[in-house]
Amino acid sequence: MSAHAVARWSMISVLALGSIACMTTATTVNVALPSISGAFGLGQEEAQWLSTAFLASSTGFMLLSGWAVAAAGMRTAFAIAMLVFVAGGLCGAAAQEPAMLIVGRAMQGAGAGLIQPMAVLVIFTRFPEGARGLALGVYSLCVIVSPAFGPAVGGVLVDAFDWRVVFVATAPAALAAIPLAVSILPPRVADAGKAKADLIGILLVIGAIALIIQGLAHGRREGWDDAGTTARLWLALGFGVAFVGWEALHTAPALDPRLFQRPGFSLAGVTIFASGAAIYASTFLAPLFVQAVQHYSPTAAGEALIPAGVAMAACFPLAGRLSDHADARLLLCAGLALFGASMLMMAEVAAQTEFAAIATALALGRAAIGLTMPPANALAMRQAAGLLAQAAPAATFLSQTGGALGVALASVILEERTAFHADALAPMLNEANGQLGAAVTDISAALAAGGVHSGWAEAAAMAQIGAATRASAQLLAFRDCFFVLGAGFLALAPIAILLPGRAPMRQIS
């Protein structure tokens, strides 16, 4: 390996170390939410803000990454981002009131958001054309897989120590990355000119994302006609419209509208957004399904996801390498179709479905994501000639925004469809239903034979039937969610064919 190649991979390694520290924390704290809520007496909505603050802040500050690199240089911007991340962790760990917790999470999100686009920028400015896909696949693997370990790490730390430890668990890795970055990452270009920060645009997009996540969460709890729900969603729309208008007028916009005037970048951006939603939504649904419906223990649920993690880990670098030498559009189309098929397989599962069938379906889905993300990013960057510095944070922003909204919408659909199926099954519990009466009689007799007092047997039988009905409603709701994901991605697959083919990259502006 040449000295230049070693230098390039060293840069990716440093950026990956920082991303692992940040993105592991994205999910680590979520496991500690019950303990945090108990310590501060938080309600569900206040606790929700701990997740929202990180997601909204990280997504918004991604768009500030290009400015930070231009203004201070990548090594200085990275070091500052890591210090902000660590300071946010210390703020959360030392918090004596909920406001400090939320500020700490927002600071952690800001640091995480600033560094994530840097790797894409390094890959498409420092790596030769034939090596970019592999580099993107390796880096994407670090970023996507690390949040999967967060819940396990958080659970161990909370059980062994205290919830405060989860805020600083990855601080050593973040601090270790700083001296490496100072010696390896490129400094500021002397003639880069005076960079401008689009702070108003950042605040508008953070506000829009935070409000829509909170609006969806509030709507699930309080109803969609509740004044608080409608106020949040209308404000989110207002912030979003204001953001689009502001970006169109700003001389140095955080999200450059010129990118979306290129059909190729817009189509690739749709795929990146959808892939981010798929990753996070399926990661949210799958563990919940095997525990809530199939009654797996947390350990068994983790075991069900191990083959999926291995499949994704193998496919990220493979897809990156293939996209360097094959038509990335075909790879992307195959990945989208495979993910759709895997979710349709999950839409057919039942409470009695065997472990191997579920693990296989999830592994196919993760393999598909591994096949999708590297070529999608590569295709987007190839459409960004002259705007590469703006395209890198834009692509990362689209993926993260898709992930944040994917989890929020998956949660809404799951609860809404559970309520729908529960209402649909409710008439079966009517006393006039002859089948119900026969079932109650049979179960009551079995309970009485097992030693249950005859006066309680009928009530116990009705309770069992009611529990089975609720479980059926929940199963059907999960199947609906998987079906929506599957059908949506099968419909999205042909879009990849519409993308422009390989085009030579020109010098970055």
Order of alpha helices (4+ residues) and beta strands (2+ residues): alpha-alpha-alpha-alpha-alpha-alpha-alpha-alpha-alpha-alpha-alpha-alpha-alpha-alpha-alpha-alpha-alpha-alpha-alpha
